[in-house]
Amino acid sequence: MRLAAYLRVSTERQAEDDRYGVDRQRHDIAEYAERSPVTYSVTSEHVEVTSGSNGIEHREQFAAILLALEAGELDGVVLPDLTRLSRSLTVQEALLAAVWSRSGRVFTSDGREVPMDDPDDPMRTAYRQMAGVFAQLDRAMIAKRLRDGRKAKARRLAQEGERYAWSVAPWGWKKQGSRLIPDLDSDARAVIEKVQSLRRSGLSLRAIAADLNDADLRTARGAVWTAAQIARVLAREA
């Protein structure tokens, strides 16, 4: 069995997170290899930095795995767990279907294969999807707690006279007293203005990312640009 290891984190910061960052995910897959009843080799590793809510169109690494499956270069993919595909049930199911439609197999580091849907065994699909529902609920509850905390902080600071509630200014901006203003002297502001200019000229998000990478310009965390990151910059500035 020739498998590709697929590791995903939502942000560059999580990539270095010991709780379940890239290193921990890689470790879990390596442990699975030692005890797996299936003889296989990990022929490639694909690290994706993207939100779990993003589909295939925003996953360059996952798309590369699908191309390798189509070319017969792989037999499947191994994941730390199904949440690395997504905590969104619809996205998880779409990505699984994309692998299966290319005759690929899916394994997780708990030592089990994720079997394809079987019309004669509907409970198989139901159990997997129920687990996906609870994973999606867990993500939603965490997001709600974070939003509630930010709103409470914003209300408290607003009562204290702060016009900008957060302690850290966004990339390309700076705090001046209680106001938030563009940091015109920063390299970040120059990159942001370049992104906006390229977008106004009609370039696609992917083309803008390629342009910045060709110019050796990097994100705030020193990573290469992707279309999803360009979209986030444009949305934040808007």
ChimeraX attribute file (.defattr): number of C-alpha atoms within 10 A of each C-alpha:
attribute: neighborCount
match mode: 1-to-1
recipient: residues
	/A:1	14
	/A:2	18
	/A:3	24
	/A:4	25
	/A:5	24
	/A:6	24
	/A:7	26
	/A:8	27
	/A:9	23
	/A:10	17
	/A:11	15
	/A:12	17
	/A:13	11
	/A:14	15
	/A:15	21
	/A:16	14
	/A:17	14
	/A:18	11
	/A:19	11
	/A:20	16
	/A:21	19
	/A:22	22
	/A:23	14
	/A:24	17
	/A:25	23
	/A:26	20
	/A:27	13
	/A:28	18
	/A:29	23
	/A:30	16
	/A:31	13
	/A:32	20
	/A:33	18
	/A:34	11
	/A:35	12
	/A:36	14
	/A:37	10
	/A:38	13
	/A:39	10
	/A:40	13
	/A:41	12
	/A:42	17
	/A:43	13
	/A:44	13
	/A:45	16
	/A:46	15
	/A:47	17
	/A:48	23
	/A:49	24
	/A:50	19
	/A:51	17
	/A:52	20
	/A:53	15
	/A:54	16
	/A:55	18
	/A:56	14
	/A:57	10
	/A:58	19
	/A:59	20
	/A:60	17
	/A:61	18
	/A:62	25
	/A:63	15
	/A:64	13
	/A:65	24
	/A:66	24
	/A:67	14
	/A:68	16
	/A:69	24
	/A:70	16
	/A:71	10
	/A:72	14
	/A:73	15
	/A:74	22
	/A:75	19
	/A:76	25
	/A:77	25
	/A:78	26
	/A:79	23
	/A:80	26
	/A:81	19
	/A:82	21
	/A:83	17
	/A:84	18
	/A:85	27
	/A:86	26
	/A:87	23
	/A:88	21
	/A:89	21
	/A:90	15
	/A:91	18
	/A:92	22
	/A:93	17
	/A:94	15
	/A:95	18
	/A:96	18
	/A:97	15
	/A:98	16
	/A:99	21
	/A:100	18
	/A:101	14
	/A:102	17
	/A:103	15
	/A:104	21
	/A:105	21
	/A:106	20
	/A:107	21
	/A:108	19
	/A:109	22
	/A:110	15
	/A:111	19
	/A:112	15
	/A:113	13
	/A:114	16
	/A:115	14
	/A:116	17
	/A:117	15
	/A:118	10
	/A:119	9
	/A:120	7
	/A:121	9
	/A:122	10
	/A:123	12
	/A:124	15
	/A:125	16
	/A:126	12
	/A:127	11
	/A:128	16
	/A:129	16
	/A:130	12
	/A:131	15
	/A:132	22
	/A:133	16
	/A:134	14
	/A:135	18
	/A:136	17
	/A:137	15
	/A:138	13
	/A:139	15
	/A:140	14
	/A:141	12
	/A:142	11
	/A:143	12
	/A:144	12
	/A:145	11
	/A:146	12
	/A:147	12
	/A:148	12
	/A:149	12
	/A:150	14
	/A:151	13
	/A:152	12
	/A:153	14
	/A:154	17
	/A:155	14
	/A:156	13
	/A:157	16
	/A:158	14
	/A:159	10
	/A:160	10
	/A:161	11
	/A:162	15
	/A:163	14
	/A:164	17
	/A:165	20
	/A:166	15
	/A:167	7
	/A:168	10
	/A:169	16
	/A:170	16
	/A:171	18
	/A:172	21
	/A:173	18
	/A:174	16
	/A:175	16
	/A:176	12
	/A:177	10
	/A:178	14
	/A:179	11
	/A:180	16
	/A:181	14
	/A:182	16
	/A:183	18
	/A:184	12
	/A:185	10
	/A:186	13
	/A:187	13
	/A:188	19
	/A:189	16
	/A:190	14
	/A:191	16
	/A:192	17
	/A:193	14
	/A:194	15
	/A:195	22
	/A:196	18
	/A:197	13
	/A:198	16
	/A:199	16
	/A:200	10
	/A:201	9
	/A:202	10
	/A:203	15
	/A:204	15
	/A:205	20
	/A:206	16
	/A:207	16
	/A:208	23
	/A:209	23
	/A:210	17
	/A:211	17
	/A:212	19
	/A:213	16
	/A:214	10
	/A:215	9
	/A:216	10
	/A:217	18
	/A:218	15
	/A:219	17
	/A:220	13
	/A:221	9
	/A:222	9
	/A:223	12
	/A:224	16
	/A:225	21
	/A:226	22
	/A:227	18
	/A:228	18
	/A:229	18
	/A:230	22
	/A:231	16
	/A:232	11
	/A:233	16
	/A:234	15
	/A:235	9
	/A:236	9
	/A:237	13
	/A:238	7
